[in-house]
Amino acid sequence: MATIERADPNSLVPLFQSIGLTKAKALEVIKAPKSAAILQDIVERNSTTLSNLDEKKATLVSNLAVVLAKAAAVGSDEKNYIVNAIAESKLKTVDQVTAAVQYVESHNLPIDEDEFNRECGIGFLISAEELSAIVKNHITSNSIPGWASLGSVVSALKNTVELRWASPLDVKKTVDQIFLEQFGPKETAKPKAKEPKVANKLSKEAAVVPAPKRSVFEEGFLGQLHKPGGNPQIHPHLRAAHLEATGRAVWTRFPPEPNGYLHIGHSKAIFVNFGYAAHNGGKCYLRYDDTNPEKEEARYFESILEMVRWLGFEPWKITYSSDYFSELYNLAVELIKRDKAYVCHCTQEEIKVDRGEKKGQPRPCIHRDRPIEESLVEFENMKNGKYKPKEANLRMKQDLNDGNPQMWDLTAYRVLETPHHRTHDKWKIYPTYDYTHCLVDSMENISHSLCTTEFIASRQSYDWLCDALEVYKPRQSEYGRLSLEGSIMSKRKIAALVDEGFVSGWDDPRLYTLIALRRRGVPPGAIISFVSTLGVSTAASNIELARFEQSVRQYLEGTAPRLLMVLKPLKVTIENLPEDYCLMIEKPLHPKIPELGSSAIPFTRTLYIDSDDFRTEDSSDYFRLAPGKTVGLFQAPYPITCISFKTDTATGEVTELICKLENEGPTKKPKAYIQWVAEHAPSGSPVKVDEIRIFNQLFKSERVPSDFRSDIASHTLEVVNTAIVEVGFWSLAQQSMAEAKKEAIARTTKAEKENFTAEKASGDDTPHATSGQLVGNECVRFQGLRVAYFALDKDAHISSLEEGSKVAGYQQGDYVVLNRIVSLKEDSGKS
């Protein structure tokens, strides 16, 4: 965005009033300098267009400036386009203006007017009959029980693709009317019963005990899901067979595409699918959606299983869409025989035109009405390799008159020449997601097909295909996806960051892939806790990074041991202690959790404090160490007083403090305590940390623009080579690793006994449960007291952590690398 010269704020009021803003609104705008500067630029560039606007349009233009202030760079031509759309009454609401900015951020000039209008709701019309039909379908499909669900139904409908631009008032009125028709009059709230008198102290205490908090699986979106068998079927026997197969239990699946590494958004999908099944005593598959061999790699299969297990979940079975290739092919033949599919030889561009992607209105493909026998022969030809990729496709014959593009003859099979990782060269044709997903859900007797809201429009085609083949029809239900501001989740964009060297790999701790968060040291329990506290609804969760880090911090606060640590050591000599003085101090690893144990550290004549904890000049608002000043040392028996200090003659930098231990006579309690680490070669103190890696936010913006490379921040990685930590680090690291291995072996043994691996799996490339998937250097976590939370990086080498090692301490060749997981809260006592 070009730099905008800012005028005197008071001079802007008449300028803003000239486009129709009231004086009060103009004064409000100039309170935000960035928005005011943008609005000034807009008005000066579009003075003719913006003359004589009514107040509503003028307010929308001022709202545009506010939205642009928070957006990435938007060019002048794009801004002018939006301004004209407001002036011409095309954009009528703040939501539409926001959508318009989002559109131009992600699309290059020239602007596709039809697409822009569609994305921004321009010209959106919906009849009362259409609105009523959508509401009724939602109520029926979601098995809404009654008036208690009114608020959630209205909220869910407003977030659907079909009703995004519908009048909220019309939606509310329609829902009210249909609830009245289906559930009768809403009961008047009953008067609150009088609370009985408390007979004694015990009953009084019992009366105020709060009701137990309901689980996330019992309320909101998940609490309103249908019971097993509650999903309608085209034939009653399909429901009966399904319930017999599942024992009336909840069966779900987590179906990732093995074409990349999982990210933080997937943690919600894992939590929802595995958690909902477990909460209801059911089962959850891990099903690899491996229908595109061109993008699938073995490393992704392995990593996906590893991340699911790392987060704490065990699949009931591991399956693959490719397990069902023969059944899917047979069903495709049956679909053709029922005149519900046909082979198409159109080019990709012709298919796009036929599907209305250029004009918004589909038209029949020229092959749509070809004879059934002809399509059967051509489909067989596709299977036998007669056609090259894109020369032939099998398309479903759906409903071109339906308003949903997902009903406009989707592709079911396409030709691919890349060998498949499991079936190798057996197949020349591969099913699409739209064809495969619902049918494999059906074959696996999924009771709840849970997915994110971008698949709302796909629900209709999902149901259509199951009914067209007269097979069991699972119920698809959609919840809002999770993303973090200031990060990117696109596999393509992350791959670009990796390939172009902006980050070191997919597990670079500046990313929000799960393998990166694991390497950084974020505990899996912290991620699950974070996701569960957000709740599950149809609304998308776009969370600030600060909120995520605070959730991690809170989790670590109650679980991570604490060690004394100094980042920038400054030598301290305690002159009234003898050279060979050594007092071993037993200190707890957590002041509030005795179960974490303790460590023994030496206190000697020579120790180190952080250089930031000393000043050569004292002041009234400074409470740490200065000449003549006394401070306490955490866990040490006595405070110290600074007598003098030494400096480097060349630089003037303080190199050593001469202090006195206040171990004689009465001593005032110090106003501050500082961290320290002693020098004591016999015990191996201090432990030198070869590298501390501090990862800062990768992007400058909260909303990363489409040109993400231009938004990469500088100094996103800091390395500290001077840190030292107390000698208790060695035993803590060994203990942490041993406990992690013990738990991993127990979990893996249990998983294997419960038939963890896929019964249908063929070949030796099937991922299996191993205890090693759950154990890595990141298991060693601690809080550096008053510094931050840290974890051992995978680049570290510590001999004492190797299998069979009995020694806890430094050995030749050891290299200690720590990652900062998160910082601590700002310490108000630290000036």
C-alpha positions in Angstrom: 0.0 0.0 0.0 1.4 3.4 -0.9 2.3 5.8 1.9 -0.5 8.2 2.5 0.3 11.7 3.6 -1.7 12.5 6.7 -3.4 15.8 7.1 -4.1 17.7 10.3 -7.0 15.7 11.8 -9.2 18.7 12.3 -9.0 19.6 8.6 -10.3 16.2 7.7 -13.7 16.7 9.3 -15.1 19.0 6.5 -13.6 16.6 3.9 -15.4 13.6 5.4 -18.6 15.6 5.8 -18.5 16.4 2.1 -19.3 12.7 1.2 -22.3 12.6 3.5 -20.9 11.7 6.9 -22.3 13.4 10.0 -19.9 15.5 12.0 -20.1 13.0 14.8 -19.1 10.2 12.5 -16.3 12.2 10.9 -14.9 13.0 14.4 -15.1 9.3 15.3 -13.2 8.3 12.2 -10.3 10.7 12.8 -9.7 9.1 16.2 -8.1 6.1 14.3 -5.2 7.7 12.3 -4.6 4.8 10.0 -8.3 4.5 9.0 -8.5 8.3 8.7 -5.5 8.4 6.3 -7.0 5.7 4.1 -10.4 7.4 4.0 -8.7 10.7 3.1 -7.0 9.0 0.2 -10.2 7.3 -0.9 -12.2 10.6 -0.8 -9.5 12.6 -2.7 -9.2 9.9 -5.4 -13.0 9.5 -5.9 -14.3 13.0 -5.2 -16.8 12.8 -8.1 -18.1 9.4 -7.3 -18.5 10.2 -3.6 -20.3 13.5 -4.0 -23.9 13.6 -2.7 -23.9 10.2 -1.0 -26.6 9.5 1.5 -25.5 8.9 5.1 -25.8 5.1 4.8 -23.5 4.9 1.8 -21.0 7.4 3.3 -20.9 5.3 6.5 -20.1 2.2 4.4 -17.2 4.1 2.7 -15.9 4.9 6.2 -16.3 1.2 7.2 -14.3 0.3 4.1 -11.4 2.4 5.4 -11.6 0.6 8.7 -11.5 -2.8 7.0 -8.6 -1.8 4.7 -6.6 -0.6 7.8 -6.7 -4.2 9.0 -6.1 -5.8 5.6 -3.0 -6.6 3.6 -2.0 -4.3 0.8 -4.9 -3.4 -1.6 -4.2 -1.5 -4.8 -5.9 1.8 -5.7 -7.8 0.2 -8.7 -9.2 -2.5 -6.4 -10.2 0.2 -3.8 -11.9 2.3 -6.5 -13.8 -0.8 -7.7 -15.2 -1.3 -4.2 -16.0 2.4 -3.8 -18.0 2.4 -7.0 -19.9 -0.7 -5.9 -20.9 1.1 -2.8 -21.9 4.2 -4.7 -24.0 2.2 -7.1 -25.8 0.5 -4.2 -24.4 -2.9 -5.0 -22.7 -3.3 -1.7 -25.2 -2.5 1.0 -23.9 -3.9 4.3 -20.6 -4.0 6.3 -20.4 -7.7 5.8 -20.5 -7.3 2.0 -17.8 -4.6 2.2 -15.6 -6.9 4.3 -16.2 -9.8 1.8 -15.3 -7.4 -1.1 -11.9 -6.5 0.6 -11.2 -10.2 1.2 -12.0 -10.9 -2.5 -9.6 -8.3 -3.9 -6.9 -9.4 -1.5 -6.8 -12.8 -3.0 -7.6 -12.1 -6.7 -5.6 -10.3 -9.3 -6.9 -7.7 -11.7 -9.0 -7.6 -13.8 -11.8 -8.4 -11.5 -14.3 -11.1 -12.6 -17.5 -9.2 -12.1 -19.7 -12.3 -11.9 -17.5 -14.0 -9.4 -17.1 -10.8 -7.3 -20.9 -10.3 -7.2 -21.4 -13.9 -6.1 -18.7 -13.8 -3.4 -20.1 -10.5 -2.0 -23.7 -11.4 -2.2 -24.6 -8.7 -4.8 -28.0 -9.4 -6.3 -28.6 -12.2 -3.9 -32.3 -13.2 -3.9 -34.1 -16.0 -2.1 -37.8 -16.5 -2.2 -39.9 -17.2 1.0 -40.5 -20.8 -0.4 -36.8 -21.4 -0.9 -35.9 -20.1 2.5 -38.6 -22.2 4.1 -37.4 -25.4 2.3 -33.8 -24.8 3.5 -35.0 -24.3 7.1 -37.2 -27.4 7.0 -34.4 -29.5 5.5 -32.0 -28.3 8.3 -34.4 -29.2 11.0 -35.1 -32.6 9.6 -31.5 -33.5 8.7 -30.2 -32.5 12.1 -33.0 -34.2 14.1 -33.8 -30.9 15.9 -35.7 -31.9 19.1 -37.7 -28.7 19.8 -37.7 -25.1 21.0 -34.7 -25.5 23.2 -32.6 -25.6 20.0 -34.0 -22.4 18.5 -31.0 -20.2 19.1 -28.5 -22.7 17.8 -30.6 -23.4 14.7 -30.8 -19.7 13.8 -27.1 -19.3 14.3 -26.2 -22.4 12.3 -28.4 -21.4 9.4 -26.9 -17.9 9.2 -23.5 -19.5 8.8 -24.5 -21.8 5.9 -23.4 -21.1 2.3 -27.0 -20.9 1.1 -28.1 -18.2 3.6 -24.9 -16.2 4.1 -26.4 -13.2 2.4 -30.0 -13.7 3.5 -31.7 -11.2 5.7 -31.1 -12.3 9.4 -34.6 -11.0 10.2 -36.2 -13.1 7.5 -34.2 -16.2 8.6 -35.3 -15.7 12.3 -39.0 -15.2 11.3 -39.0 -18.3 9.1 -37.4 -20.4 11.8 -39.9 -19.2 14.3 -42.8 -20.0 12.0 -41.6 -23.5 11.2 -40.8 -24.3 14.8 -44.4 -23.2 15.6 -45.7 -25.5 12.9 -43.6 -28.5 13.9 -43.4 -28.2 17.7 -46.5 -26.2 18.6 -46.5 -23.1 20.7 -43.5 -22.3 22.8 -44.2 -23.0 26.5 -44.3 -20.0 28.7 -41.4 -20.1 31.1 -42.4 -21.4 34.5 -42.0 -19.2 37.5 -38.9 -20.0 39.5 -39.7 -22.3 42.4 -38.9 -20.9 45.9 -35.8 -22.3 47.4 -36.5 -24.5 50.4 -35.2 -23.4 53.7 -31.9 -24.9 54.7 -32.4 -27.2 57.7 -28.7 -27.4 58.7 -25.2 -26.5 57.7 -24.7 -29.7 55.7 -27.8 -29.2 53.5 -26.9 -25.6 53.0 -23.5 -26.5 51.7 -25.0 -29.1 49.5 -27.5 -26.5 48.1 -24.7 -24.3 46.7 -22.6 -27.1 45.1 -22.6 -26.2 41.4 -23.8 -28.7 38.9 -21.0 -30.6 37.2 -19.8 -29.0 34.1 -21.1 -30.6 30.9 -18.6 -32.0 28.5 -18.0 -30.4 25.1 -19.5 -33.6 23.7 -22.7 -33.1 25.5 -23.6 -29.6 24.5 -23.7 -27.3 21.5 -23.1 -28.8 18.1 -22.0 -32.2 19.3 -24.7 -32.4 22.0 -27.4 -32.0 19.3 -26.1 -34.7 16.9 -28.6 -37.5 16.1 -28.5 -40.8 18.0 -27.2 -43.9 16.1 -29.9 -44.9 13.7 -31.5 -41.5 13.7 -30.3 -40.8 10.2 -33.1 -41.4 7.7 -32.7 -44.2 5.1 -34.3 -44.8 1.7 -35.2 -48.3 2.9 -35.9 -49.5 6.5 -33.7 -52.6 6.1 -30.6 -50.4 5.6 -31.1 -48.8 9.0 -31.6 -52.2 10.6 -28.5 -53.7 9.0 -26.4 -50.7 10.1 -27.6 -50.9 13.7 -26.9 -54.6 13.8 -23.3 -54.1 12.5 -22.5 -51.3 14.9 -24.4 -52.6 17.9 -26.2 -49.2 18.0 -22.8 -47.5 18.9 -21.3 -44.3 17.6 -18.8 -45.0 14.7 -16.8 -42.1 13.3 -13.7 -41.7 11.1 -10.8 -39.3 10.7 -10.2 -39.3 6.9 -7.0 -37.2 6.1 -5.5 -37.0 2.6 -1.9 -38.3 2.8 -0.6 -35.4 0.7 1.0 -33.3 3.4 1.6 -32.9 7.1 -1.2 -32.2 9.5 -1.6 -28.8 11.0 -3.2 -27.2 14.1 -6.6 -27.2 12.3 -6.5 -30.9 12.0 -6.1 -31.3 15.8 -9.8 -30.1 16.1 -10.9 -32.7 13.5 -9.0 -35.4 15.4 -10.4 -34.3 18.7 -14.0 -34.2 17.4 -13.9 -37.5 15.6 -11.9 -39.6 18.1 -13.3 -37.7 21.2 -16.9 -38.0 20.2 -16.7 -41.7 19.6 -14.8 -42.3 22.8 -17.2 -40.2 24.9 -20.1 -42.3 23.6 -18.3 -45.6 24.0 -18.0 -46.0 20.2 -15.2 -46.5 17.7 -13.2 -44.3 15.3 -11.3 -45.3 12.2 -8.2 -43.7 10.9 -8.9 -43.8 7.1 -6.4 -42.6 4.6 -8.2 -40.9 1.7 -5.6 -42.2 -0.8 -7.4 -41.6 -4.1 -4.8 -39.3 -5.7 -1.5 -41.1 -6.2 0.1 -38.1 -7.8 0.4 -36.3 -4.5 0.7 -39.0 -1.9 4.0 -40.0 -0.2 4.9 -42.6 2.4 6.2 -40.0 4.8 2.8 -38.4 5.1 1.1 -41.7 5.9 3.6 -42.3 8.7 3.4 -38.8 10.1 -0.4 -38.7 10.2 -0.6 -41.9 12.3 2.2 -40.5 14.5 0.4 -37.2 15.1 -2.9 -38.9 15.9 -1.2 -41.1 18.5 0.9 -38.2 19.8 -2.3 -36.3 20.5 -3.5 -39.2 22.7 -5.8 -41.2 20.4 -5.7 -44.7 19.2 -7.5 -45.7 16.0 -9.9 -48.6 16.2 -8.7 -49.7 12.8 -6.5 -48.1 10.1 -8.1 -48.3 6.7 -7.6 -46.8 3.2 -10.0 -45.7 0.6 -7.9 -47.9 -1.7 -9.1 -51.0 0.4 -12.4 -50.5 -1.4 -11.3 -49.8 -5.0 -12.9 -53.0 -6.4 -16.2 -52.3 -4.5 -16.2 -48.7 -5.7 -15.6 -49.7 -9.3 -18.5 -52.2 -9.1 -20.8 -49.5 -7.7 -19.8 -47.1 -10.5 -20.8 -49.8 -13.0 -24.1 -50.1 -11.2 -24.5 -46.3 -11.2 -24.2 -46.3 -15.0 -26.6 -49.2 -15.3 -29.2 -47.1 -13.4 -28.6 -44.3 -15.8 -27.1 -42.2 -13.0 -23.6 -41.8 -14.6 -22.1 -41.4 -18.0 -18.6 -41.2 -19.6 -17.7 -37.7 -20.8 -14.9 -36.9 -23.3 -15.1 -33.1 -22.9 -12.0 -31.0 -22.2 -11.5 -29.6 -18.7 -12.5 -26.1 -20.1 -15.6 -27.5 -21.7 -16.6 -29.2 -18.4 -16.1 -26.0 -16.5 -18.4 -24.2 -19.0 -21.0 -26.9 -18.8 -20.9 -26.8 -15.0 -21.7 -23.1 -15.0 -18.4 -22.0 -13.6 -18.2 -19.2 -16.1 -21.8 -18.0 -16.1 -23.3 -19.6 -12.9 -25.9 -21.7 -14.9 -25.1 -25.3 -15.9 -26.0 -26.9 -19.2 -26.1 -30.5 -20.2 -22.9 -32.2 -21.4 -23.2 -33.4 -25.0 -22.4 -36.9 -23.7 -25.0 -36.8 -20.9 -27.7 -38.8 -22.8 -25.4 -41.3 -24.5 -26.8 -44.9 -24.2 -26.1 -46.8 -21.0 -24.3 -49.7 -22.9 -22.0 -47.2 -24.6 -21.0 -45.7 -21.2 -20.4 -49.1 -19.8 -18.1 -49.9 -22.7 -16.3 -46.6 -22.4 -15.9 -47.0 -18.7 -14.3 -50.4 -19.2 -12.0 -48.8 -21.8 -11.0 -46.2 -19.2 -10.2 -49.0 -16.8 -8.1 -50.8 -19.3 -5.9 -47.8 -20.2 -7.3 -46.9 -23.6 -7.5 -43.2 -22.6 -4.9 -40.7 -21.4 -5.5 -38.4 -18.4 -8.3 -35.9 -19.1 -9.4 -37.7 -22.3 -12.3 -39.4 -20.5 -14.1 -39.0 -17.1 -17.0 -40.7 -15.5 -19.5 -38.1 -14.4 -22.6 -38.5 -12.2 -25.9 -37.7 -13.8 -27.4 -35.5 -11.0 -29.8 -32.5 -11.2 -28.8 -29.5 -13.3 -31.9 -27.7 -12.3 -30.8 -27.7 -8.6 -29.4 -24.5 -7.2 -26.5 -26.3 -5.6 -23.4 -26.6 -7.8 -22.5 -29.8 -6.0 -25.5 -31.3 -8.0 -24.2 -30.3 -11.4 -22.8 -33.7 -12.7 -19.7 -34.1 -10.5 -16.8 -36.2 -11.7 -16.8 -39.7 -10.2 -13.7 -41.3 -11.9 -10.7 -39.9 -13.8 -7.8 -41.4 -15.6 -4.4 -41.2 -13.9 -1.1 -42.8 -15.0 0.8 -42.5 -11.7 1.3 -45.8 -9.9 -0.5 -46.1 -6.5 1.6 -46.6 -3.4 -0.5 -49.7 -2.4 -2.2 -51.0 -5.6 0.8 -50.1 -7.8 -0.2 -50.4 -11.6 -3.4 -52.3 -11.1 -5.7 -49.3 -11.7 -5.6 -46.7 -14.5 -8.7 -45.0 -13.1 -9.2 -43.5 -9.6 -12.3 -42.3 -7.9 -12.8 -38.7 -6.8 -13.4 -37.5 -3.2 -17.0 -36.6 -4.1 -17.6 -40.2 -5.2 -15.5 -42.1 -2.7 -16.1 -40.4 0.6 -19.8 -41.1 1.2 -19.6 -44.6 -0.2 -16.7 -45.6 2.0 -18.5 -44.0 4.9 -21.4 -46.3 4.0 -19.2 -49.4 3.7 -17.6 -48.8 7.0 -21.0 -48.2 8.7 -20.1 -44.7 9.9 -22.9 -43.4 12.1 -21.7 -39.7 12.2 -19.7 -38.3 9.3 -18.3 -35.2 10.9 -16.6 -32.6 8.7 -16.0 -28.8 8.5 -18.5 -26.3 7.1 -16.9 -26.0 3.7 -18.5 -29.3 2.9 -22.1 -28.1 3.7 -22.9 -27.9 0.0 -21.5 -31.4 -0.5 -24.0 -32.9 1.8 -26.7 -32.9 -0.8 -24.5 -34.8 -3.4 -23.4 -37.1 -0.5 -27.0 -38.1 0.2 -27.9 -38.2 -3.5 -25.2 -40.8 -4.3 -26.1 -43.1 -1.4 -29.7 -43.0 -2.3 -29.0 -43.4 -6.1 -27.3 -46.7 -5.3 -29.7 -47.6 -2.5 -27.0 -48.2 0.1 -26.8 -47.2 3.8 -26.6 -43.4 4.1 -24.5 -42.0 6.9 -25.4 -38.5 8.2 -22.9 -35.8 7.4 -22.8 -33.0 10.0 -20.6 -29.9 9.7 -18.7 -27.9 12.3 -16.6 -24.8 12.0 -12.9 -25.2 11.3 -10.0 -24.0 13.5 -7.3 -21.7 12.3 -4.8 -19.3 13.9 -4.3 -15.7 13.0 -0.9 -14.8 11.9 -0.2 -18.3 10.4 -0.9 -20.2 7.2 -2.4 -23.7 6.9 -2.2 -24.1 3.1 0.0 -27.1 2.3 1.0 -25.4 -1.0 2.2 -22.3 0.8 4.0 -24.1 3.6 5.8 -26.2 0.9 6.9 -22.9 -0.7 8.3 -21.6 2.6 10.2 -24.9 3.0 11.4 -25.1 -0.6 12.5 -21.5 -0.7 14.4 -21.6 2.6 12.3 -19.3 4.7 12.0 -22.1 7.2 14.1 -25.2 7.8 11.5 -27.8 7.1 7.9 -28.8 7.8 8.8 -29.2 11.5 10.3 -25.7 11.8 8.9 -24.5 15.2 7.8 -21.2 13.5 5.1 -23.2 11.7 1.8 -24.5 13.0 2.0 -28.0 11.6 1.6 -30.5 14.3 5.1 -31.9 13.8 6.4 -28.3 14.2 4.4 -27.7 17.4 5.7 -31.1 18.8 9.3 -30.2 18.0 8.9 -26.8 19.6 7.9 -28.6 22.8 4.1 -27.9 23.0 2.6 -30.8 25.0 -0.1 -32.7 23.2 -2.3 -32.3 26.2 -2.1 -28.5 25.9 -3.3 -28.7 22.3 -6.3 -30.9 23.3 -7.1 -28.6 26.2 -7.0 -25.6 23.9 -9.3 -27.2 21.3 -11.8 -28.4 24.0 -12.0 -25.0 25.6 -13.0 -23.4 22.3 -16.0 -25.7 22.0 -17.5 -27.0 18.8 -20.1 -25.1 16.8 -20.9 -24.3 13.2 -19.0 -21.0 13.5 -15.3 -21.0 12.3 -12.7 -20.4 15.1 -10.1 -18.0 13.9 -8.0 -17.6 17.1 -5.3 -15.1 17.9 -1.8 -16.6 18.4 -1.6 -14.9 21.8 -4.7 -16.8 22.9 -3.2 -20.1 21.8 0.1 -19.4 23.5 -1.7 -18.4 26.7 -3.5 -21.7 26.7 -0.2 -23.6 26.3 1.3 -21.4 29.1 -1.5 -22.2 31.5 -1.1 -25.9 30.8 2.7 -25.8 31.4 2.2 -23.8 34.6 0.7 -26.8 36.3 2.8 -29.6 34.7 6.3 -28.4 33.9 9.2 -28.7 36.5 11.2 -25.6 37.2 15.0 -25.2 37.0 17.2 -22.3 37.8 18.5 -20.8 34.6 20.6 -17.8 33.5 20.6 -16.6 29.9 23.4 -14.0 30.0 25.7 -15.0 32.9 27.5 -12.5 35.1 30.1 -13.9 37.5 29.5 -13.3 41.2 32.2 -13.9 43.8 31.0 -14.1 47.5 34.0 -12.8 49.3 33.1 -14.0 52.8 32.9 -17.7 51.8 36.0 -19.9 51.5 37.3 -21.2 48.1 36.2 -24.8 48.8 32.8 -23.9 50.3 29.9 -26.0 48.9 26.4 -26.4 50.4 24.1 -28.8 48.6 20.5 -27.5 48.5 17.5 -29.7 48.0 15.0 -27.7 46.0 11.5 -28.7 44.8 11.0 -29.0 41.0 7.6 -27.3 41.4 6.5 -25.3 44.5 2.9 -26.5 44.3 3.3 -30.0 42.9 5.5 -32.1 45.3 4.9 -35.2 43.1 7.3 -33.8 40.5 10.1 -34.4 43.0 13.2 -32.3 43.7 16.8 -31.6 42.6 20.0 -31.1 44.5 22.1 -28.1 43.5 25.4 -26.7 44.9 25.7 -23.3 46.5 29.4 -22.1 46.3 31.7 -19.1 46.5 31.4 -18.5 42.8 28.0 -18.3 41.1 26.3 -16.6 38.1 23.4 -14.3 37.9 21.8 -12.8 34.8 23.5 -9.6 33.7 20.0 -8.0 33.4 19.6 -8.4 37.1 22.4 -5.9 37.9 22.7 -2.2 37.4 25.7 0.1 38.2 23.3 2.8 39.3 20.4 2.3 41.8 17.0 3.9 41.7 13.9 4.0 43.9 11.8 1.8 41.5 14.6 -0.8 41.0 14.6 -3.8 43.2 17.3 -6.1 41.9 21.1 -6.0 42.5 23.1 -2.7 42.5 26.2 -1.5 44.4 25.4 -1.5 48.1 22.0 -3.3 47.5 20.8 -6.6 48.9 18.8 -9.2 47.0 17.6 -12.7 47.7 18.7 -15.8 45.7 15.9 -18.3 44.9 16.2 -21.3 47.2 19.5 -20.1 48.7 19.7 -19.8 52.5 20.8 -16.2 52.7 20.7 -13.0 50.6 23.7 -11.3 49.1 24.8 -7.7 49.0 26.9 -6.2 46.2 30.1 -4.6 47.6 31.8 -3.7 44.3 32.2 -4.7 40.6 34.9 -5.1 38.0 34.7 -3.9 34.4 36.5 -4.6 31.1 38.9 -1.8 30.7 38.4 -1.7 26.9 34.6 -1.8 26.7 33.5 -0.7 30.2 31.3 -3.8 30.4 30.7 -5.2 33.9 32.6 -8.6 34.1 32.3 -9.6 37.8 30.5 -8.6 41.0 32.1 -8.9 44.5 29.3 -9.7 47.0 28.9 -10.5 50.6 26.6 -13.3 52.0 24.3 -11.9 54.6 24.7 -15.0 56.9 25.4 -13.2 60.2 23.0 -11.2 62.4 19.4 -10.2 61.6 18.7 -9.5 57.9 15.8 -7.6 56.4 13.7 -9.6 54.0 14.8 -8.7 50.4 12.4 -6.9 48.2 13.4 -9.1 45.2 14.7 -12.5 44.5 16.8 -13.4 41.4 17.8 -16.6 39.7 21.4 -18.0 39.9 23.5 -21.0 39.0 26.7 -22.0 41.0 30.0 -23.0 39.6 31.0 -26.4 41.0 33.1 -28.7 38.8 32.7 -31.9 41.0 28.9 -31.9 40.5 29.0 -30.8 36.9 27.5 -27.3 37.6 26.7 -25.3 35.6 25.2 -27.1 32.6 26.2 -25.2 29.5 23.4 -24.8 26.9 25.0 -24.8 23.5 21.9 -23.2 21.8 18.7 -21.7 22.9 16.4 -21.1 19.9 13.8 -18.4 20.4 11.2 -18.5 17.6 9.2 -15.3 16.9 6.1 -14.9 14.8 6.9 -15.7 11.2 4.4 -13.2 9.6 3.9 -9.5 10.4 0.1 -9.5 9.8 -2.6 -11.2 11.8 -4.4 -11.8 8.5 -1.6 -13.1 6.2 -2.1 -11.8 2.7 -2.2 -14.0 -0.4 1.3 -12.7 -1.2 2.5 -14.3 2.0 6.2 -14.0 1.1 6.0 -10.2 1.3 4.6 -10.5 4.9 7.5 -12.5 6.4 8.9 -10.8 9.4 12.6 -10.2 10.1 14.5 -11.7 13.0 12.0 -14.6 13.5 14.8 -16.8 14.9 17.1 -15.7 17.7 19.9 -18.0 19.0 21.4 -17.6 22.5 24.7 -19.4 23.0 25.6 -18.2 26.5 22.8 -19.8 28.7 23.5 -22.0 31.6 21.1 -24.1 33.7 21.3 -25.9 37.1 22.8 -29.4 37.3 19.4 -30.9 38.1 18.8 -30.7 34.3 20.5 -34.0 33.7 18.5 -36.1 36.1 15.3 -34.3 35.0 16.0 -35.1 31.4 16.7 -38.8 32.2 13.6 -39.1 34.3 11.3 -37.4 31.7 12.5 -39.6 28.9 12.2 -42.8 31.0 8.6 -41.9 32.0 7.7 -41.1 28.4 9.1 -44.4 27.2 7.3 -46.4 29.9 3.9 -44.7 29.0 4.6 -45.2 25.3 5.2 -48.9 25.7 2.1 -49.4 27.8 -0.1 -47.5 25.3 1.3 -49.4 22.3 1.0 -52.8 24.0 -2.7 -52.0 24.8 -3.3 -50.7 21.2 -1.8 -53.9 19.7 -4.0 -56.1 21.9 -7.1 -54.2 20.8 -6.5 -54.9 17.1 -4.9 -51.5 16.4 -3.7 -52.4 12.9 -5.9 -52.7 9.9 -7.3 -56.1 9.2 -7.5 -55.4 5.5 -4.1 -53.8 5.1 -1.9 -55.3 2.4 1.7 -54.9 1.7 4.5 -53.9 4.1 3.9 -50.1 3.8 1.0 -50.0 6.3 1.9 -47.8 9.3 1.8 -49.7 12.6 1.8 -48.6 16.3 5.3 -48.2 17.7 6.3 -46.8 21.1 8.9 -44.7 19.3 6.1 -42.6 17.7 5.3 -41.2 21.2 8.8 -40.4 22.4 11.2 -37.7 21.3 13.6 -35.2 22.8 10.6 -32.8 23.2 9.5 -35.0 26.2 12.1 -33.1 28.2 10.3 -29.8 29.2 10.8 -27.4 32.0 10.4 -23.8 33.1 13.6 -21.8 33.3 12.7 -19.9 36.4 11.7 -16.3 35.6 12.9 -16.9 31.9 10.5 -19.0 29.8 9.4 -22.6 29.1 11.8 -24.8 27.2 12.0 -28.2 25.6 14.9 -30.2 24.2 15.2 -30.0 20.4 15.6 -33.0 18.1 19.1 -31.6 17.2 20.3 -32.1 20.7 22.5 -35.1 21.6 22.7 -36.2 25.2 24.4 -39.6 25.7 22.7 -40.2 29.1 19.3 -40.3 27.3 20.3 -43.2 25.1 18.9 -46.7 25.8 20.8 -48.5 28.6 22.7 -45.4 29.9 23.1 -45.3 33.6 25.0 -42.1 34.0 23.1 -38.7 34.4 25.5 -35.9 33.4 27.6 -34.4 30.7 29.6 -36.8 28.4 32.0 -36.1 25.6 30.2 -35.2 22.5 27.0 -34.0 24.2 25.3 -31.0 22.6 22.4 -29.3 24.4 19.8 -27.5 22.2 16.7 -26.0 23.7 13.6 -24.5 22.1 11.6 -21.8 23.8 8.0 -23.2 23.9 6.4 -20.0 25.1 7.5 -17.0 27.2 6.3 -16.3 30.7 3.7 -13.7 31.6 5.2 -10.3 32.0 6.6 -10.0 35.6 5.3 -6.7 37.0 8.0 -6.8 39.7 10.8 -6.9 37.2 11.7 -3.3 36.2 
